[in-house]
Amino acid sequence: MCGIFGVLNYSDKKFVNKELLKESTKLLEHRGPDGEGFYFDDNNGVGLANRRLSIIDLETGDQPISNEDDSVWIVYNGELYNYQDLREFLVKKGHKFKTKSDTEVIVHAYEEFGIDCVKKFNGIFAFAIWDKKNHRLFLARDHFGVKPLYYYYDEERLIFASEIKAILK
């Protein structure tokens, strides 16, 4: 179990309160006691956070994780059962991996298949991908909703998290 949290401010302000984002993420510490990570895109009003429970790729699997040119970023909670087969396919297609994690497989599958990448996944998951080139925040969860993903949005922002209490903060 991991915890994810993030915000996309799409108003003219595009300001992410980094301290508040970190405080909200702290509320998910019980979901991921092994570490935390943050990504901020100040130009586009994006903040992503992860609380990690290390299961796969203990040494290089810290999140958020990006693709090779840092244009696609992900925070993720879950387990892809078919990630090794997908990874093999993606390597053959020319994708370069810097970790052995299932998280990075999702990043490259998104690059290869776009939002249809979820059709390739066998597992339980909730994730958020920030695609800088397309100015797209893509949220998804597994087909049965095993991994939680809550969100709130209004005229100024979208906020998402693994637990509602982080959003309420």
C-alpha positions in Angstrom: 0.0 0.0 0.0 1.3 3.5 -0.9 -0.3 6.9 -0.7 -0.6 9.4 -3.5 -1.6 13.1 -3.4 -1.6 15.9 -5.9 -3.0 19.1 -7.2 -3.4 20.8 -10.5 -4.2 24.5 -10.3 -5.7 25.5 -13.6 -6.7 29.0 -12.6 -4.6 32.0 -13.7 -2.7 31.8 -10.4 -1.1 28.4 -11.1 0.4 28.4 -7.6 0.9 25.2 -5.6 1.3 25.7 -1.9 4.2 23.3 -1.4 4.1 23.3 2.4 0.3 22.5 2.4 0.9 19.8 -0.2 3.6 18.3 2.1 1.4 18.5 5.2 -1.4 16.8 3.3 0.9 14.1 2.2 2.1 13.6 5.8 -1.5 12.4 6.6 -0.8 9.4 4.3 2.4 8.4 6.0 0.7 5.2 7.4 0.2 4.1 3.8 3.8 4.4 2.9 6.3 4.5 5.8 9.4 3.8 3.7 9.7 7.2 2.1 8.2 10.2 0.4 8.8 12.1 -2.8 7.5 15.3 -4.5 7.4 16.8 -7.9 6.5 20.4 -8.7 5.9 22.0 -12.0 5.6 25.6 -11.0 4.9 26.9 -14.6 1.8 24.7 -14.9 0.5 24.7 -11.3 1.2 21.0 -10.7 2.3 19.3 -7.5 2.6 15.5 -7.1 3.4 13.5 -3.9 3.9 9.9 -2.9 4.3 8.0 0.3 6.0 4.8 -0.5 5.8 1.3 0.9 8.7 -0.4 -0.8 7.9 -3.8 -2.3 9.3 -3.9 -5.8 12.7 -2.3 -6.7 13.7 -1.3 -3.2 16.7 0.7 -4.3 15.7 2.7 -7.4 11.9 2.7 -7.2 11.4 6.0 -5.3 8.6 8.2 -6.7 7.6 10.4 -8.4 9.2 8.8 -11.4 9.6 10.3 -14.9 10.4 9.2 -18.4 13.8 9.9 -20.1 13.2 13.6 -20.9 11.2 14.4 -17.7 8.1 15.3 -19.7 5.9 12.6 -18.1 5.7 12.2 -14.3 3.8 9.6 -12.2 2.8 8.9 -8.6 1.4 5.4 -8.2 -0.1 3.1 -5.7 -0.5 -0.5 -6.7 0.9 -3.6 -8.2 1.0 -4.6 -11.9 1.1 -8.3 -12.2 2.1 -8.3 -15.8 4.7 -5.5 -15.6 7.7 -7.7 -16.6 6.0 -8.7 -19.9 5.0 -5.1 -20.6 8.5 -4.0 -19.8 10.0 -6.5 -22.2 7.6 -5.3 -24.9 8.4 -1.6 -24.2 12.2 -2.2 -24.3 11.8 -3.8 -27.7 9.9 -0.7 -28.8 13.0 1.4 -27.7 12.0 2.7 -24.3 14.9 3.2 -21.9 14.4 2.2 -18.2 16.3 3.6 -15.2 14.5 1.4 -12.6 13.2 -2.1 -12.3 9.9 -0.9 -10.9 6.4 -1.5 -12.2 5.8 2.3 -11.7 8.2 3.1 -14.6 6.4 0.5 -16.8 3.3 2.6 -16.5 5.1 5.8 -17.6 6.4 4.1 -20.7 3.2 2.4 -21.4 1.5 5.8 -21.3 4.0 7.1 -23.8 3.4 4.1 -26.1 -0.4 3.8 -25.8 -1.7 7.1 -24.3 -4.6 6.8 -22.0 -5.4 3.4 -23.5 -2.4 2.1 -21.5 -4.8 1.1 -18.7 -6.2 -1.6 -21.1 -2.8 -3.3 -21.0 -2.6 -3.5 -17.2 -3.4 -6.5 -15.1 -3.3 -5.5 -11.5 -4.5 -3.2 -8.8 -3.6 0.4 -9.1 -4.4 4.1 -8.7 -2.1 6.6 -10.3 -1.7 10.2 -11.6 0.4 11.0 -14.6 1.4 14.6 -15.4 2.1 15.0 -19.2 3.9 18.3 -19.5 3.9 18.3 -23.3 0.2 17.9 -23.6 -0.7 19.7 -20.4 -2.7 16.7 -19.2 -3.2 15.3 -15.8 -4.4 11.7 -16.2 -5.9 9.9 -13.2 -6.8 6.2 -13.3 -7.5 3.3 -11.0 -7.9 -0.4 -11.5 -11.0 -1.8 -13.1 -12.5 -3.0 -9.8 -11.5 0.1 -7.7 -9.3 -2.0 -5.3 -6.9 0.9 -4.9 -8.6 4.1 -3.7 -8.5 7.4 -5.6 -10.6 10.3 -4.5 -10.7 13.7 -6.0 -12.2 17.2 -5.7 -12.4 19.9 -8.3 -13.8 23.4 -8.7 -13.2 26.4 -11.0 -9.6 26.8 -9.8 -8.1 23.3 -9.1 -8.2 19.6 -9.1 -7.0 17.8 -5.9 -6.6 14.0 -5.7 -5.5 11.6 -3.0 -5.6 8.0 -1.8 -7.6 9.1 1.2 -10.2 11.9 1.6 -8.6 13.3 4.7 -5.6 14.5 2.7 -7.9 16.4 0.3 -9.8 18.0 3.3 -6.5 19.3 4.7 
